[in-house]
Amino acid sequence: MTLIQGKIRIIGGQWRSRLLTFPEHPDLRPTSDRIRETVFNWLEQDLSGLHCLDLFAGSGALGFEAASRGAAQVVMVDNDARVYKALKENKEKLQAMQVELLLMNALNFMKSDARKFDVIFLDPPYRLDLLPGLMPLLPSHLEQGGLVYSESRGIWNLDQQWKIRRSAKAGTVRYQLLELAHYG
């Protein structure tokens, strides 16, 4: 059996134009170049010194892009062993020392890890409909002024604790940058 690999290019920062490879998997939908460009424009391109969480790392497109743009730390979580292996190979290829990889379930990570992050990338497999259950877990993992990037198929309702800072749509994909409506 031949393992088909996908490829995605880092679009900015120190690893600009470097290719990442990832295994073919039905739940992997790497964030497109166009959407990533928009998201990192929203985040003001330079993530120097920030701590980021890529909760459903998948291809690694968002997490490695953040590391390429200066993030001090990027924690990438995925629960698929083949995907984790590809992430590890990409980390080694890039010598991305600021990237920490964890092979575990995202919900288990959120419930067991107490760290706080400046940016959380949240792009779970659409078919699992995990966003409604994950959103209440996020505030305790956000630094003051922290942001959440979410990607979903179609519209889903946020509760009142969230405010949409930026939002856009590409085909059936809705993506947005969220912040807590109130701190404290």
C-alpha positions as CSV (number, residue, x, y, z in Angstrom):
1,M,0.0,0.0,0.0
2,T,1.4,3.4,-1.0
3,L,0.9,6.2,1.4
4,I,-0.2,9.3,-0.4
5,Q,1.2,12.5,1.0
6,G,-0.1,16.0,0.8
7,K,2.1,19.1,0.7
8,I,1.5,22.6,2.0
9,R,3.8,25.6,1.8
10,I,4.6,28.0,4.7
11,I,3.7,31.4,3.4
12,G,5.6,33.8,5.7
13,G,8.4,34.3,8.2
14,Q,11.7,32.5,8.5
15,W,10.6,29.3,6.8
16,R,8.7,31.1,4.0
17,S,8.3,28.8,0.9
18,R,9.3,25.7,2.8
19,L,7.1,22.6,2.1
20,L,5.5,20.5,4.8
21,T,4.3,17.0,4.0
22,F,1.4,15.3,5.8
23,P,-0.4,11.9,5.3
24,E,-3.6,11.6,3.4
25,H,-6.4,11.5,6.0
26,P,-10.2,12.2,5.6
27,D,-10.2,14.7,8.5
28,L,-7.2,16.7,7.3
29,R,-8.1,19.9,5.5
30,P,-5.1,22.1,5.6
31,T,-6.0,25.8,5.9
32,S,-5.5,27.3,2.4
33,D,-2.8,29.8,1.6
34,R,-5.4,32.5,1.1
35,I,-7.1,31.9,4.4
36,R,-3.8,31.6,6.3
37,E,-2.7,34.9,4.7
38,T,-5.8,36.6,5.9
39,V,-5.6,35.1,9.4
40,F,-2.0,36.1,9.9
41,N,-2.8,39.6,8.6
42,W,-5.5,39.8,11.2
43,L,-2.8,38.7,13.8
44,E,-0.5,41.5,12.4
45,Q,2.0,39.0,10.8
46,D,4.6,39.1,13.5
47,L,3.9,36.7,16.4
48,S,7.2,37.4,18.2
49,G,7.2,36.2,21.8
50,L,3.7,34.9,21.7
51,H,2.6,31.4,23.0
52,C,0.3,29.6,20.6
53,L,-1.8,26.4,20.8
54,D,-2.7,24.5,17.6
55,L,-5.3,22.2,19.1
56,F,-6.1,20.0,16.1
57,A,-2.7,20.3,14.4
58,G,-3.4,18.1,11.4
59,S,-1.1,19.2,8.6
60,G,0.7,21.6,10.9
61,A,-0.1,24.5,8.6
62,L,-1.2,26.9,11.3
63,G,1.2,25.9,14.0
64,F,4.3,25.9,11.8
65,E,3.2,29.2,10.2
66,A,3.0,30.7,13.7
67,A,6.4,29.4,14.6
68,S,7.8,30.7,11.3
69,R,6.5,34.1,12.2
70,G,8.3,34.3,15.5
71,A,6.1,32.7,18.1
72,A,8.1,31.8,21.2
73,Q,6.3,28.6,21.7
74,V,3.8,26.6,19.7
75,V,2.1,23.6,21.3
76,M,0.6,21.3,18.6
77,V,-1.9,18.6,19.6
78,D,-3.1,15.8,17.5
79,N,-4.4,12.3,18.4
80,D,-3.6,10.4,15.2
81,A,-0.3,8.6,15.3
82,R,0.4,8.9,11.5
83,V,-0.3,12.6,11.6
84,Y,1.9,13.0,14.7
85,K,4.8,11.2,13.0
86,A,4.5,13.6,10.0
87,L,4.4,16.6,12.4
88,K,7.5,15.3,14.1
89,E,9.4,14.9,10.8
90,N,8.4,18.4,9.8
91,K,9.6,19.8,13.1
92,E,12.9,18.1,12.7
93,K,13.3,19.2,9.1
94,L,12.7,22.8,10.1
95,Q,14.6,22.5,13.4
96,A,11.6,24.1,15.1
97,M,12.8,24.0,18.7
98,Q,9.9,26.2,19.8
99,V,7.4,23.6,18.7
100,E,6.1,21.1,21.3
101,L,4.2,18.1,19.8
102,L,1.7,16.1,21.9
103,L,0.0,12.9,20.7
104,M,-3.2,13.2,22.6
105,N,-7.0,13.9,22.4
106,A,-7.7,17.6,22.3
107,L,-10.4,17.5,24.9
108,N,-8.1,15.6,27.3
109,F,-5.4,18.2,26.7
110,M,-7.8,21.1,27.5
111,K,-8.9,19.4,30.7
112,S,-5.4,18.3,31.9
113,D,-3.0,21.2,30.9
114,A,-3.2,24.4,32.8
115,R,-1.0,26.6,30.4
116,K,-2.3,29.8,29.0
117,F,-1.8,31.0,25.4
118,D,-1.9,34.3,23.5
119,V,-3.4,32.6,20.4
120,I,-5.4,29.4,20.1
121,F,-5.9,27.9,16.6
122,L,-9.1,25.8,16.6
123,D,-9.8,23.9,13.4
124,P,-11.3,20.5,14.4
125,P,-12.6,17.9,12.0
126,Y,-16.0,19.3,10.8
127,R,-17.8,15.9,11.1
128,L,-17.2,15.7,14.9
129,D,-19.0,19.0,15.6
130,L,-16.6,19.8,18.5
131,L,-16.7,23.6,18.6
132,P,-19.8,24.0,20.9
133,G,-18.2,21.7,23.5
134,L,-14.7,23.2,23.3
135,M,-15.6,26.9,23.5
136,P,-16.4,26.8,27.2
137,L,-13.0,25.2,27.9
138,L,-11.0,28.0,26.2
139,P,-11.2,31.0,28.5
140,S,-9.1,29.4,31.2
141,H,-6.4,28.7,28.6
142,L,-6.3,32.3,27.2
143,E,-3.9,35.0,28.4
144,Q,-5.5,38.4,29.0
145,G,-6.2,39.8,25.5
146,G,-5.7,36.4,23.9
147,L,-7.4,35.4,20.6
148,V,-9.0,32.3,19.3
149,Y,-8.9,31.5,15.6
150,S,-11.8,29.1,14.7
151,E,-12.6,27.5,11.4
152,S,-15.9,25.7,10.7
153,R,-18.3,24.6,8.0
154,G,-21.1,27.0,8.0
155,I,-22.4,29.2,10.8
156,W,-22.5,28.2,14.5
157,N,-23.7,30.2,17.4
158,L,-21.3,31.6,19.9
159,D,-22.4,32.2,23.5
160,Q,-22.3,35.7,25.0
161,Q,-18.8,35.4,26.5
162,W,-17.3,35.6,22.9
163,K,-17.0,38.6,20.6
164,I,-16.1,38.3,17.0
165,R,-13.1,40.5,16.2
166,R,-12.9,39.5,12.5
167,S,-14.8,37.1,10.3
168,A,-14.8,35.9,6.7
169,K,-16.0,33.1,4.5
170,A,-14.3,31.1,1.7
171,G,-16.7,28.7,0.0
172,T,-18.4,26.7,2.8
173,V,-15.6,27.5,5.3
174,R,-16.3,30.2,7.9
175,Y,-13.3,31.5,9.8
176,Q,-13.1,34.0,12.5
177,L,-10.9,35.6,15.1
178,L,-12.6,35.7,18.5
179,E,-11.9,37.3,21.8
180,L,-13.5,37.2,25.2
181,A,-16.2,39.8,25.6
182,H,-15.2,40.5,29.2
183,Y,-12.1,39.6,31.3
184,G,-12.1,39.0,34.9
